[in-house]
Amino acid sequence: MLLVNTDYIEGKTLEMLGMVSGSTIQSKNIGKDFGAGLKSLVGGELKGYTEMMEEARSVAEQRMVDQAMRLKADAVVNVRYTTSAIMAGASEVMVYGTAVRFK
């Protein structure tokens, strides 16, 4: 499945199938959250949260791809990611785009 953040794919004529999306809400356990709080006092990367967000993006992206595959899409164009804080230590990641089939 081809994913692009443009609204076209060079050399391809596209048939629009519709919008597809995927999302997930992830959180870290209390131990990692406490460790991140201590790390924020001295500065630097919060690796536990970086890993959490990388995993969340991957899960959300796969859910979007699964939805596109059910539509028998060849690609998803105009792919966008968005995040929001749900509560302290928990974030939602959503990815969305337009499923297309090559003509």
C-alpha positions in Angstrom: 0.0 0.0 0.0 1.5 3.3 -1.1 1.0 6.2 1.3 1.8 9.8 0.2 1.2 13.2 1.7 0.5 14.7 -1.8 -2.9 14.8 -3.5 -1.5 13.0 -6.6 0.9 10.2 -7.6 3.0 11.2 -10.6 2.2 9.1 -13.7 -1.1 7.7 -12.2 -4.7 8.5 -12.8 -6.6 8.1 -9.6 -10.1 7.0 -8.8 -11.2 8.4 -5.4 -12.7 5.8 -3.1 -13.3 7.9 0.0 -11.7 9.0 3.2 -10.0 6.4 5.4 -8.7 6.9 8.9 -7.2 5.1 11.9 -6.6 6.1 15.5 -5.4 4.9 18.8 -5.1 6.2 22.3 -1.9 5.2 24.2 -0.6 5.8 27.7 2.5 4.9 29.7 2.4 3.1 33.0 2.8 5.0 36.2 6.5 4.0 36.6 7.4 5.4 33.2 5.3 8.5 33.8 7.1 9.1 37.1 10.5 8.7 35.4 9.5 11.1 32.7 8.5 13.6 35.3 11.9 13.4 36.9 13.6 13.7 33.5 11.7 16.9 32.7 13.5 18.5 35.7 16.9 18.2 34.0 15.8 18.3 30.4 16.4 15.9 27.5 14.3 13.5 25.4 11.6 11.6 27.2 12.4 8.3 25.4 9.4 6.4 27.0 7.0 8.9 25.4 8.9 9.0 22.1 8.5 5.2 21.9 4.8 5.5 22.9 4.1 7.9 20.2 6.0 5.9 17.6 4.0 2.9 18.5 0.8 4.9 18.4 1.5 6.3 14.9 2.3 2.7 13.7 -1.0 1.3 15.1 -3.1 4.2 13.7 -1.5 4.0 10.3 -2.1 0.2 10.1 -5.7 0.7 11.0 -6.0 3.3 8.2 -4.3 0.9 5.7 -6.6 -1.9 6.8 -9.6 0.3 6.0 -8.2 1.2 2.6 -7.5 -2.4 1.8 -11.2 -3.2 2.5 -12.0 -0.7 -0.2 -9.5 -2.4 -2.5 -7.4 0.7 -2.7 -4.0 0.8 -4.3 -2.8 3.9 -2.3 -3.8 6.5 0.2 -3.1 10.1 -0.8 -3.1 13.3 1.2 -2.1 11.4 4.4 -2.1 13.6 7.5 -1.4 12.9 11.2 -2.9 14.6 14.2 -2.4 14.2 17.9 -4.2 15.4 21.0 -3.7 14.9 24.7 -6.6 13.0 26.2 -5.4 13.2 29.8 -2.0 13.4 31.6 0.2 10.7 30.1 -2.3 9.6 27.4 -2.4 10.8 23.8 -4.6 10.1 20.8 -3.0 9.7 17.4 -5.2 9.9 14.3 -4.1 9.4 10.7 -6.3 10.0 7.7 -6.3 10.4 4.0 -8.1 9.6 0.8 -8.1 6.0 -0.5 -7.6 5.7 -4.2 -7.4 3.1 -6.9 -5.2 3.4 -10.0 -7.1 3.6 -13.3 
